């Protein structure tokens, strides 16, 4: 039977991956989302121009304040929770040496074409138990119980460098270690190894005034870091719980796309069944945060860059058009997102 420490770490790994993968051949990454504002009762999103790529995410908005008085508040861009124990057990889309840098995704913002200074802060949370059916937006709407003050009171850094965090946990007095375990904040095994149970949320924000009756253009960009890993494909089965069929359903992989996946990957035969092997990235975007603004998006444009002409893209959205060797575009009017975006990008890293 596996040790409790291994079970805790395995559960944390599942949380940090947040995407389908076979065995442990995956690496963690970040779900992407848009801006949030404290008071949006009178602020409309006239347009959203969204670019999703494997290396970068860019969004440009035009907002209009329809109220009679100016409104001022914080525009916030939060990253999803990053689980520390998951980082201890898995690679990540961003190099470890970069993870603990301030603004490690290189977030920048402009207002009416001028760069604005962005503040960065971090909090620590205990997330809800892992649920593969949980909506993408849930980690932003209800990220978990805030334990930031408890960590700071005990000298535990709000760091994504798990070596620093583990060292601080090991240095705690025995009584405090027991309190941490009782509260579900950490686990200490018989060898003295420490496993933090919390996740870190990094947030970027600035104070913004929306002038009554005026339009304002806000744009931001940051480093894309989708999770991914080894990808294995075979013919889907209608049997209950078939993993391949869950991919077909989640990413709307039609027959043509299935053929393209098999063509792009390396075929292998085993036990009389054909398999195709390669690499996949799971690029997710929480589009429904747009519904927190007043009314539908007047004009919506989505551009996707799959990264390489040989890569295969699949997602559930209507009206998608190919505009170049690697790019696809979707355009809509008076758009109210009903669901978030889940993109599957399949590649053969060994192809030339």
Short mmCIF file of the C-alpha atoms (twelve columns), coordinates in Angstrom:
data_MODEL
# 
_entry.id   MODEL 
# 
loop_
_atom_site.group_PDB 
_atom_site.id 
_atom_site.type_symbol 
_atom_site.label_atom_id 
_atom_site.label_alt_id 
_atom_site.label_comp_id 
_atom_site.label_asym_id 
_atom_site.label_seq_id 
_atom_site.Cartn_x 
_atom_site.Cartn_y 
_atom_site.Cartn_z 
_atom_site.pdbx_PDB_model_num 
ATOM 1   C CA . UNK A 1   0.000   0.000  0.000   1 
ATOM 2   C CA . UNK A 2   1.396   3.477  -0.861  1 
ATOM 3   C CA . UNK A 3   2.334   5.748  2.007   1 
ATOM 4   C CA . UNK A 4   0.035   8.594  3.034   1 
ATOM 5   C CA . UNK A 5   2.633   11.092 1.846   1 
ATOM 6   C CA . UNK A 6   2.586   9.560  -1.616  1 
ATOM 7   C CA . UNK A 7   -1.211  9.634  -1.691  1 
ATOM 8   C CA . UNK A 8   -1.206  13.316 -0.722  1 
ATOM 9   C CA . UNK A 9   1.349   14.115 -3.382  1 
ATOM 10  C CA . UNK A 10  -0.569  12.180 -6.024  1 
ATOM 11  C CA . UNK A 11  -3.750  14.090 -5.254  1 
ATOM 12  C CA . UNK A 12  -1.868  17.368 -5.463  1 
ATOM 13  C CA . UNK A 13  -0.337  16.358 -8.782  1 
ATOM 14  C CA . UNK A 14  -3.788  15.738 -10.209 1 
ATOM 15  C CA . UNK A 15  -4.809  19.231 -9.128  1 
ATOM 16  C CA . UNK A 16  -1.817  20.997 -10.648 1 
ATOM 17  C CA . UNK A 17  -2.105  19.207 -13.973 1 
ATOM 18  C CA . UNK A 18  -5.776  20.111 -14.363 1 
ATOM 19  C CA . UNK A 19  -5.830  18.367 -17.744 1 
ATOM 20  C CA . UNK A 20  -6.026  14.821 -19.083 1 
ATOM 21  C CA . UNK A 21  -2.750  12.930 -19.302 1 
ATOM 22  C CA . UNK A 22  -1.605  9.327  -19.335 1 
ATOM 23  C CA . UNK A 23  0.167   8.035  -16.212 1 
ATOM 24  C CA . UNK A 24  2.710   10.597 -14.966 1 
ATOM 25  C CA . UNK A 25  3.882   11.704 -18.396 1 
ATOM 26  C CA . UNK A 26  2.540   15.229 -18.036 1 
ATOM 27  C CA . UNK A 27  3.470   18.682 -16.835 1 
ATOM 28  C CA . UNK A 28  1.398   21.274 -15.057 1 
ATOM 29  C CA . UNK A 29  0.307   24.639 -16.348 1 
ATOM 30  C CA . UNK A 30  -2.158  27.485 -16.065 1 
ATOM 31  C CA . UNK A 31  -5.740  28.008 -17.090 1 
ATOM 32  C CA . UNK A 32  -6.151  31.454 -18.684 1 
ATOM 33  C CA . UNK A 33  -8.824  34.075 -18.059 1 
ATOM 34  C CA . UNK A 34  -9.713  37.737 -18.520 1 
ATOM 35  C CA . UNK A 35  -10.006 40.841 -16.367 1 
ATOM 36  C CA . UNK A 36  -12.282 41.292 -13.362 1 
ATOM 37  C CA . UNK A 37  -13.635 44.565 -11.953 1 
ATOM 38  C CA . UNK A 38  -15.152 45.359 -8.578  1 
ATOM 39  C CA . UNK A 39  -18.189 47.276 -9.869  1 
ATOM 40  C CA . UNK A 40  -19.483 46.512 -13.369 1 
ATOM 41  C CA . UNK A 41  -23.153 47.491 -13.109 1 
ATOM 42  C CA . UNK A 42  -22.779 50.283 -15.685 1 
ATOM 43  C CA . UNK A 43  -19.685 49.145 -17.596 1 
ATOM 44  C CA . UNK A 44  -20.278 47.409 -20.926 1 
ATOM 45  C CA . UNK A 45  -17.776 45.412 -22.956 1 
ATOM 46  C CA . UNK A 46  -18.143 46.821 -26.453 1 
ATOM 47  C CA . UNK A 47  -15.502 44.514 -27.923 1 
ATOM 48  C CA . UNK A 48  -13.042 41.777 -27.035 1 
ATOM 49  C CA . UNK A 49  -10.176 40.741 -29.311 1 
ATOM 50  C CA . UNK A 50  -8.623  37.592 -27.870 1 
ATOM 51  C CA . UNK A 51  -5.474  35.810 -29.067 1 
ATOM 52  C CA . UNK A 52  -4.615  32.358 -27.734 1 
ATOM 53  C CA . UNK A 53  -1.261  30.790 -28.544 1 
ATOM 54  C CA . UNK A 54  1.126   28.285 -27.018 1 
ATOM 55  C CA . UNK A 55  3.603   31.055 -26.200 1 
ATOM 56  C CA . UNK A 56  1.466   34.116 -25.502 1 
ATOM 57  C CA . UNK A 57  -2.047  35.261 -24.663 1 
ATOM 58  C CA . UNK A 58  -3.196  38.756 -25.668 1 
ATOM 59  C CA . UNK A 59  -6.533  40.441 -25.077 1 
ATOM 60  C CA . UNK A 60  -7.747  43.867 -26.148 1 
ATOM 61  C CA . UNK A 61  -11.053 45.262 -24.849 1 
ATOM 62  C CA . UNK A 62  -13.123 48.390 -25.401 1 
ATOM 63  C CA . UNK A 63  -15.320 49.268 -22.422 1 
ATOM 64  C CA . UNK A 64  -18.050 51.901 -22.182 1 
ATOM 65  C CA . UNK A 65  -19.359 53.363 -18.953 1 
ATOM 66  C CA . UNK A 66  -23.091 54.015 -19.418 1 
ATOM 67  C CA . UNK A 67  -23.763 55.492 -15.985 1 
ATOM 68  C CA . UNK A 68  -24.088 59.149 -15.061 1 
ATOM 69  C CA . UNK A 69  -21.156 59.273 -12.630 1 
ATOM 70  C CA . UNK A 70  -17.530 58.163 -12.904 1 
ATOM 71  C CA . UNK A 71  -16.719 54.856 -11.249 1 
ATOM 72  C CA . UNK A 72  -13.305 53.924 -9.848  1 
ATOM 73  C CA . UNK A 73  -12.102 50.540 -8.640  1 
ATOM 74  C CA . UNK A 74  -9.530  47.797 -9.013  1 
ATOM 75  C CA . UNK A 75  -9.139  45.965 -12.304 1 
ATOM 76  C CA . UNK A 76  -7.807  42.556 -11.323 1 
ATOM 77  C CA . UNK A 77  -6.163  39.776 -13.298 1 
ATOM 78  C CA . UNK A 78  -5.767  36.647 -11.156 1 
ATOM 79  C CA . UNK A 79  -3.803  33.547 -12.068 1 
ATOM 80  C CA . UNK A 80  -5.395  30.238 -11.053 1 
ATOM 81  C CA . UNK A 81  -4.205  28.501 -7.867  1 
ATOM 82  C CA . UNK A 82  -0.853  26.705 -8.220  1 
ATOM 83  C CA . UNK A 83  -0.576  23.724 -5.890  1 
ATOM 84  C CA . UNK A 84  2.805   23.466 -4.129  1 
ATOM 85  C CA . UNK A 85  2.791   19.717 -3.548  1 
ATOM 86  C CA . UNK A 86  1.950   19.298 -7.211  1 
ATOM 87  C CA . UNK A 87  5.034   21.308 -8.113  1 
ATOM 88  C CA . UNK A 88  7.118   18.970 -5.948  1 
ATOM 89  C CA . UNK A 89  5.979   15.942 -7.955  1 
ATOM 90  C CA . UNK A 90  5.610   17.291 -11.483 1 
ATOM 91  C CA . UNK A 91  7.331   19.424 -14.065 1 
ATOM 92  C CA . UNK A 92  5.654   22.712 -14.947 1 
ATOM 93  C CA . UNK A 93  5.187   24.682 -18.135 1 
ATOM 94  C CA . UNK A 94  7.255   27.522 -16.664 1 
ATOM 95  C CA . UNK A 95  10.830  26.707 -15.573 1 
ATOM 96  C CA . UNK A 96  11.242  26.283 -11.848 1 
ATOM 97  C CA . UNK A 97  13.834  29.065 -11.636 1 
ATOM 98  C CA . UNK A 98  11.304  31.517 -13.091 1 
ATOM 99  C CA . UNK A 99  8.305   30.501 -10.988 1 
ATOM 100 C CA . UNK A 100 9.226   32.500 -7.903  1 
ATOM 101 C CA . UNK A 101 10.064  35.686 -9.756  1 
ATOM 102 C CA . UNK A 102 7.659   38.587 -9.326  1 
ATOM 103 C CA . UNK A 103 5.242   38.647 -12.273 1 
ATOM 104 C CA . UNK A 104 6.610   35.344 -13.582 1 
ATOM 105 C CA . UNK A 105 4.195   35.312 -16.540 1 
ATOM 106 C CA . UNK A 106 5.336   38.756 -17.701 1 
ATOM 107 C CA . UNK A 107 1.886   40.341 -17.379 1 
ATOM 108 C CA . UNK A 108 1.643   43.828 -18.922 1 
ATOM 109 C CA . UNK A 109 -1.342  46.142 -19.363 1 
ATOM 110 C CA . UNK A 110 -2.102  49.313 -21.311 1 
ATOM 111 C CA . UNK A 111 -4.966  51.785 -21.034 1 
ATOM 112 C CA . UNK A 112 -5.728  53.777 -24.171 1 
ATOM 113 C CA . UNK A 113 -2.360  52.709 -25.554 1 
ATOM 114 C CA . UNK A 114 -0.312  53.771 -22.534 1 
ATOM 115 C CA . UNK A 115 1.366   51.242 -20.262 1 
ATOM 116 C CA . UNK A 116 0.057   51.287 -16.700 1 
ATOM 117 C CA . UNK A 117 1.982   50.250 -13.579 1 
ATOM 118 C CA . UNK A 118 0.633   46.945 -12.313 1 
ATOM 119 C CA . UNK A 119 0.776   45.822 -8.701  1 
ATOM 120 C CA . UNK A 120 1.480   42.179 -7.860  1 
ATOM 121 C CA . UNK A 121 0.367   40.328 -4.753  1 
ATOM 122 C CA . UNK A 122 -0.002  36.739 -3.598  1 
ATOM 123 C CA . UNK A 123 -2.333  34.823 -1.347  1 
ATOM 124 C CA . UNK A 124 -2.323  31.213 -0.153  1 
ATOM 125 C CA . UNK A 125 -5.476  29.093 -0.222  1 
ATOM 126 C CA . UNK A 126 -6.613  25.589 0.589   1 
ATOM 127 C CA . UNK A 127 -8.517  24.543 -2.499  1 
ATOM 128 C CA . UNK A 128 -11.649 22.452 -2.687  1 
ATOM 129 C CA . UNK A 129 -11.040 18.700 -3.166  1 
ATOM 130 C CA . UNK A 130 -10.047 17.771 -6.713  1 
ATOM 131 C CA . UNK A 131 -13.039 17.223 -9.019  1 
ATOM 132 C CA . UNK A 132 -12.405 16.567 -12.699 1 
ATOM 133 C CA . UNK A 133 -15.926 17.801 -13.511 1 
ATOM 134 C CA . UNK A 134 -15.458 21.148 -11.780 1 
ATOM 135 C CA . UNK A 135 -15.942 24.119 -14.096 1 
ATOM 136 C CA . UNK A 136 -12.854 26.102 -15.112 1 
ATOM 137 C CA . UNK A 137 -14.290 29.291 -13.671 1 
ATOM 138 C CA . UNK A 138 -14.658 27.727 -10.216 1 
ATOM 139 C CA . UNK A 139 -10.978 28.236 -9.347  1 
ATOM 140 C CA . UNK A 140 -11.464 31.978 -9.958  1 
ATOM 141 C CA . UNK A 141 -14.917 32.364 -8.426  1 
ATOM 142 C CA . UNK A 142 -14.166 30.269 -5.301  1 
ATOM 143 C CA . UNK A 143 -10.421 29.653 -5.097  1 
ATOM 144 C CA . UNK A 144 -10.529 28.250 -1.565  1 
ATOM 145 C CA . UNK A 145 -10.002 29.160 2.082   1 
ATOM 146 C CA . UNK A 146 -7.480  31.997 2.527   1 
ATOM 147 C CA . UNK A 147 -4.660  30.948 4.886   1 
ATOM 148 C CA . UNK A 148 -2.245  33.765 4.019   1 
ATOM 149 C CA . UNK A 149 -2.269  35.292 7.504   1 
ATOM 150 C CA . UNK A 150 -1.588  31.941 9.180   1 
ATOM 151 C CA . UNK A 151 1.447   31.302 7.005   1 
ATOM 152 C CA . UNK A 152 2.841   34.791 7.526   1 
ATOM 153 C CA . UNK A 153 2.358   34.544 11.303  1 
ATOM 154 C CA . UNK A 154 4.471   31.386 11.308  1 
ATOM 155 C CA . UNK A 155 7.199   32.635 9.011   1 
ATOM 156 C CA . UNK A 156 6.209   30.516 6.012   1 
ATOM 157 C CA . UNK A 157 7.015   32.354 2.749   1 
ATOM 158 C CA . UNK A 158 4.329   32.888 0.088   1 
ATOM 159 C CA . UNK A 159 6.692   31.284 -2.371  1 
ATOM 160 C CA . UNK A 160 6.478   28.972 -5.363  1 
ATOM 161 C CA . UNK A 161 9.977   27.722 -4.536  1 
ATOM 162 C CA . UNK A 162 8.920   24.568 -2.723  1 
ATOM 163 C CA . UNK A 163 12.427  24.017 -1.310  1 
ATOM 164 C CA . UNK A 164 12.085  27.299 0.617   1 
ATOM 165 C CA . UNK A 165 8.593   26.371 1.761   1 
ATOM 166 C CA . UNK A 166 9.570   22.852 2.853   1 
ATOM 167 C CA . UNK A 167 12.586  24.177 4.761   1 
ATOM 168 C CA . UNK A 168 10.352  26.650 6.616   1 
ATOM 169 C CA . UNK A 169 7.856   23.890 7.454   1 
ATOM 170 C CA . UNK A 170 10.600  21.622 8.775   1 
ATOM 171 C CA . UNK A 171 11.839  24.447 11.007  1 
ATOM 172 C CA . UNK A 172 8.477   24.825 12.752  1 
ATOM 173 C CA . UNK A 173 8.263   23.780 16.419  1 
ATOM 174 C CA . UNK A 174 6.726   20.301 16.958  1 
ATOM 175 C CA . UNK A 175 3.551   21.772 18.431  1 
ATOM 176 C CA . UNK A 176 3.023   24.042 15.408  1 
ATOM 177 C CA . UNK A 177 3.602   21.118 13.039  1 
ATOM 178 C CA . UNK A 178 0.808   19.216 14.783  1 
ATOM 179 C CA . UNK A 179 -1.444  22.282 14.508  1 
ATOM 180 C CA . UNK A 180 -0.691  22.556 10.805  1 
ATOM 181 C CA . UNK A 181 -1.499  18.877 10.287  1 
ATOM 182 C CA . UNK A 182 -4.714  19.115 12.317  1 
ATOM 183 C CA . UNK A 183 -5.832  22.101 10.224  1 
ATOM 184 C CA . UNK A 184 -4.992  20.319 6.960   1 
ATOM 185 C CA . UNK A 185 -2.289  22.849 6.036   1 
ATOM 186 C CA . UNK A 186 0.579   20.384 5.710   1 
ATOM 187 C CA . UNK A 187 1.615   16.780 6.187   1 
ATOM 188 C CA . UNK A 188 4.801   15.517 7.851   1 
ATOM 189 C CA . UNK A 189 5.833   11.905 7.259   1 
ATOM 190 C CA . UNK A 190 7.804   9.642  9.591   1 
ATOM 191 C CA . UNK A 191 11.106  10.651 7.985   1 
ATOM 192 C CA . UNK A 192 10.457  14.310 8.748   1 
ATOM 193 C CA . UNK A 193 9.669   15.281 5.152   1 
ATOM 194 C CA . UNK A 194 7.124   18.096 4.821   1 
ATOM 195 C CA . UNK A 195 4.348   18.410 2.255   1 
ATOM 196 C CA . UNK A 196 2.459   21.740 2.021   1 
ATOM 197 C CA . UNK A 197 -1.243  21.409 1.231   1 
ATOM 198 C CA . UNK A 198 -1.914  24.926 0.005   1 
ATOM 199 C CA . UNK A 199 -1.890  26.654 -3.357  1 
ATOM 200 C CA . UNK A 200 -0.533  30.064 -4.298  1 
ATOM 201 C CA . UNK A 201 -2.557  32.626 -6.252  1 
ATOM 202 C CA . UNK A 202 -0.709  35.511 -7.884  1 
ATOM 203 C CA . UNK A 203 -2.804  38.552 -8.818  1 
ATOM 204 C CA . UNK A 204 -2.027  41.611 -10.933 1 
ATOM 205 C CA . UNK A 205 -4.145  44.727 -10.470 1 
ATOM 206 C CA . UNK A 206 -4.355  48.494 -10.855 1 
ATOM 207 C CA . UNK A 207 -6.805  51.264 -10.020 1 
ATOM 208 C CA . UNK A 208 -8.952  52.244 -12.988 1 
ATOM 209 C CA . UNK A 209 -11.472 55.057 -13.457 1 
ATOM 210 C CA . UNK A 210 -14.236 54.600 -16.014 1 
ATOM 211 C CA . UNK A 211 -15.491 58.036 -17.060 1 
ATOM 212 C CA . UNK A 212 -19.241 58.441 -17.425 1 
ATOM 213 C CA . UNK A 213 -20.298 58.180 -21.063 1 
ATOM 214 C CA . UNK A 214 -16.734 57.469 -22.254 1 
ATOM 215 C CA . UNK A 215 -15.023 54.528 -23.924 1 
ATOM 216 C CA . UNK A 216 -11.714 53.139 -22.690 1 
ATOM 217 C CA . UNK A 217 -9.440  50.617 -24.384 1 
ATOM 218 C CA . UNK A 218 -7.673  48.168 -22.072 1 
ATOM 219 C CA . UNK A 219 -5.223  45.594 -23.375 1 
ATOM 220 C CA . UNK A 220 -3.089  43.027 -21.610 1 
ATOM 221 C CA . UNK A 221 -0.723  40.238 -22.521 1 
ATOM 222 C CA . UNK A 222 1.183   37.546 -20.684 1 
ATOM 223 C CA . UNK A 223 3.097   34.327 -21.120 1 
ATOM 224 C CA . UNK A 224 0.985   31.334 -22.050 1 
ATOM 225 C CA . UNK A 225 1.739   28.240 -19.966 1 
ATOM 226 C CA . UNK A 226 -0.728  25.444 -20.808 1 
ATOM 227 C CA . UNK A 227 -0.348  22.018 -19.231 1 
ATOM 228 C CA . UNK A 228 0.436   19.052 -21.452 1 
ATOM 229 C CA . UNK A 229 2.363   15.854 -21.811 1 
ATOM 230 C CA . UNK A 230 2.549   12.530 -23.597 1 
ATOM 231 C CA . UNK A 231 -0.555  11.947 -25.706 1 
ATOM 232 C CA . UNK A 232 -1.868  8.533  -26.740 1 
ATOM 233 C CA . UNK A 233 -4.699  8.076  -29.208 1 
ATOM 234 C CA . UNK A 234 -6.703  5.041  -30.286 1 
ATOM 235 C CA . UNK A 235 -10.127 4.474  -31.771 1 
ATOM 236 C CA . UNK A 236 -12.771 5.700  -29.286 1 
ATOM 237 C CA . UNK A 237 -15.090 3.209  -27.656 1 
ATOM 238 C CA . UNK A 238 -18.693 3.668  -26.595 1 
ATOM 239 C CA . UNK A 239 -17.982 1.768  -23.378 1 
ATOM 240 C CA . UNK A 240 -18.804 3.738  -20.241 1 
ATOM 241 C CA . UNK A 241 -15.808 5.634  -18.926 1 
ATOM 242 C CA . UNK A 242 -13.730 5.257  -22.086 1 
ATOM 243 C CA . UNK A 243 -10.960 7.840  -21.806 1 
ATOM 244 C CA . UNK A 244 -10.647 8.504  -25.530 1 
ATOM 245 C CA . UNK A 245 -14.387 9.092  -25.800 1 
ATOM 246 C CA . UNK A 246 -14.161 11.685 -23.009 1 
ATOM 247 C CA . UNK A 247 -11.605 13.538 -25.149 1 
ATOM 248 C CA . UNK A 248 -13.889 13.315 -28.185 1 
ATOM 249 C CA . UNK A 249 -16.752 14.812 -26.182 1 
ATOM 250 C CA . UNK A 250 -14.767 17.494 -24.370 1 
ATOM 251 C CA . UNK A 251 -12.912 18.787 -27.440 1 
ATOM 252 C CA . UNK A 252 -15.529 17.972 -30.134 1 
ATOM 253 C CA . UNK A 253 -13.052 15.777 -32.050 1 
ATOM 254 C CA . UNK A 254 -14.927 14.880 -35.240 1 
ATOM 255 C CA . UNK A 255 -13.998 12.112 -37.675 1 
ATOM 256 C CA . UNK A 256 -11.888 14.403 -39.827 1 
ATOM 257 C CA . UNK A 257 -9.907  15.624 -36.838 1 
ATOM 258 C CA . UNK A 258 -9.454  12.049 -35.603 1 
ATOM 259 C CA . UNK A 259 -7.926  11.148 -38.953 1 
ATOM 260 C CA . UNK A 260 -5.655  14.208 -38.760 1 
ATOM 261 C CA . UNK A 261 -4.486  13.193 -35.274 1 
ATOM 262 C CA . UNK A 262 -3.567  9.695  -36.470 1 
ATOM 263 C CA . UNK A 263 -1.750  11.132 -39.464 1 
ATOM 264 C CA . UNK A 264 0.234   13.538 -37.285 1 
ATOM 265 C CA . UNK A 265 1.326   11.010 -34.667 1 
ATOM 266 C CA . UNK A 266 3.477   7.878  -34.569 1 
ATOM 267 C CA . UNK A 267 1.583   4.611  -34.945 1 
ATOM 268 C CA . UNK A 268 2.343   1.555  -32.834 1 
ATOM 269 C CA . UNK A 269 0.548   -1.795 -32.596 1 
ATOM 270 C CA . UNK A 270 0.115   -3.707 -29.404 1 
ATOM 271 C CA . UNK A 271 -2.121  -6.622 -28.396 1 
ATOM 272 C CA . UNK A 272 -3.897  -6.367 -31.715 1 
ATOM 273 C CA . UNK A 273 -4.901  -2.737 -31.198 1 
ATOM 274 C CA . UNK A 274 -3.386  0.249  -32.967 1 
ATOM 275 C CA . UNK A 275 -2.182  3.246  -30.947 1 
ATOM 276 C CA . UNK A 276 -0.850  6.616  -32.012 1 
ATOM 277 C CA . UNK A 277 1.645   8.450  -29.808 1 
ATOM 278 C CA . UNK A 278 2.764   12.049 -29.572 1 
ATOM 279 C CA . UNK A 279 2.409   15.177 -27.471 1 
ATOM 280 C CA . UNK A 280 -0.567  17.339 -26.498 1 
ATOM 281 C CA . UNK A 281 -1.217  20.724 -24.925 1 
ATOM 282 C CA . UNK A 282 -4.478  21.600 -23.145 1 
ATOM 283 C CA . UNK A 283 -5.001  25.337 -23.577 1 
ATOM 284 C CA . UNK A 284 -8.036  26.455 -21.554 1 
ATOM 285 C CA . UNK A 285 -9.557  29.931 -21.293 1 
ATOM 286 C CA . UNK A 286 -12.257 31.042 -18.852 1 
ATOM 287 C CA . UNK A 287 -14.400 33.006 -21.272 1 
ATOM 288 C CA . UNK A 288 -17.459 33.256 -19.015 1 
ATOM 289 C CA . UNK A 289 -15.802 35.927 -16.854 1 
ATOM 290 C CA . UNK A 290 -16.964 38.290 -19.610 1 
ATOM 291 C CA . UNK A 291 -20.481 37.815 -18.249 1 
ATOM 292 C CA . UNK A 292 -19.561 39.764 -15.115 1 
ATOM 293 C CA . UNK A 293 -19.649 42.948 -17.209 1 
ATOM 294 C CA . UNK A 294 -22.946 44.629 -18.126 1 
ATOM 295 C CA . UNK A 295 -24.603 42.926 -21.106 1 
ATOM 296 C CA . UNK A 296 -23.186 40.827 -23.958 1 
ATOM 297 C CA . UNK A 297 -19.882 41.425 -25.724 1 
ATOM 298 C CA . UNK A 298 -20.742 43.743 -28.608 1 
ATOM 299 C CA . UNK A 299 -18.069 42.404 -30.968 1 
ATOM 300 C CA . UNK A 300 -16.038 39.317 -30.148 1 
ATOM 301 C CA . UNK A 301 -13.025 38.057 -32.091 1 
ATOM 302 C CA . UNK A 302 -11.016 34.980 -31.169 1 
ATOM 303 C CA . UNK A 303 -7.726  34.173 -32.895 1 
ATOM 304 C CA . UNK A 304 -5.997  30.856 -32.197 1 
ATOM 305 C CA . UNK A 305 -2.450  29.988 -33.211 1 
ATOM 306 C CA . UNK A 306 -1.762  26.241 -32.969 1 
ATOM 307 C CA . UNK A 307 1.992   26.824 -33.161 1 
ATOM 308 C CA . UNK A 308 3.051   24.577 -36.045 1 
ATOM 309 C CA . UNK A 309 1.314   23.732 -39.344 1 
ATOM 310 C CA . UNK A 310 1.611   20.021 -38.492 1 
ATOM 311 C CA . UNK A 311 -0.128  20.409 -35.144 1 
ATOM 312 C CA . UNK A 312 -3.793  19.403 -34.890 1 
ATOM 313 C CA . UNK A 313 -6.314  21.690 -33.160 1 
ATOM 314 C CA . UNK A 314 -9.720  20.728 -31.806 1 
ATOM 315 C CA . UNK A 315 -12.259 22.654 -29.725 1 
ATOM 316 C CA . UNK A 316 -16.002 23.092 -29.313 1 
ATOM 317 C CA . UNK A 317 -17.027 26.338 -30.983 1 
ATOM 318 C CA . UNK A 318 -19.033 27.192 -34.066 1 
ATOM 319 C CA . UNK A 319 -18.042 29.567 -36.831 1 
ATOM 320 C CA . UNK A 320 -14.315 28.828 -36.762 1 
ATOM 321 C CA . UNK A 321 -12.387 29.644 -39.954 1 
ATOM 322 C CA . UNK A 322 -8.806  28.853 -40.918 1 
ATOM 323 C CA . UNK A 323 -6.951  32.051 -41.826 1 
ATOM 324 C CA . UNK A 324 -3.355  30.844 -42.189 1 
ATOM 325 C CA . UNK A 325 -1.055  27.828 -41.849 1 
ATOM 326 C CA . UNK A 326 -1.403  27.919 -38.049 1 
ATOM 327 C CA . UNK A 327 -4.177  30.442 -37.330 1 
ATOM 328 C CA . UNK A 328 -7.938  30.203 -36.917 1 
ATOM 329 C CA . UNK A 329 -10.501 32.948 -36.272 1 
ATOM 330 C CA . UNK A 330 -13.990 33.106 -34.744 1 
ATOM 331 C CA . UNK A 331 -16.048 36.316 -34.884 1 
ATOM 332 C CA . UNK A 332 -19.390 36.971 -33.167 1 
ATOM 333 C CA . UNK A 333 -21.779 39.868 -32.494 1 
ATOM 334 C CA . UNK A 334 -23.651 40.497 -29.232 1 
ATOM 335 C CA . UNK A 335 -21.962 37.446 -27.788 1 
ATOM 336 C CA . UNK A 336 -22.844 36.022 -24.368 1 
ATOM 337 C CA . UNK A 337 -20.474 33.130 -23.571 1 
ATOM 338 C CA . UNK A 338 -22.326 30.066 -22.333 1 
ATOM 339 C CA . UNK A 339 -19.214 27.998 -21.645 1 
ATOM 340 C CA . UNK A 340 -15.463 28.291 -21.346 1 
ATOM 341 C CA . UNK A 341 -12.939 27.358 -24.030 1 
ATOM 342 C CA . UNK A 342 -11.081 24.034 -23.990 1 
ATOM 343 C CA . UNK A 343 -8.449  23.686 -26.708 1 
ATOM 344 C CA . UNK A 344 -6.609  20.473 -27.561 1 
ATOM 345 C CA . UNK A 345 -3.415  20.911 -29.576 1 
ATOM 346 C CA . UNK A 346 -1.796  17.622 -30.629 1 
ATOM 347 C CA . UNK A 347 1.736   17.435 -32.025 1 
ATOM 348 C CA . UNK A 348 4.467   14.995 -32.923 1 
ATOM 349 C CA . UNK A 349 7.624   16.436 -31.351 1 
ATOM 350 C CA . UNK A 350 9.753   14.042 -33.395 1 
ATOM 351 C CA . UNK A 351 8.488   15.263 -36.783 1 
ATOM 352 C CA . UNK A 352 10.622  17.476 -38.971 1 
# 
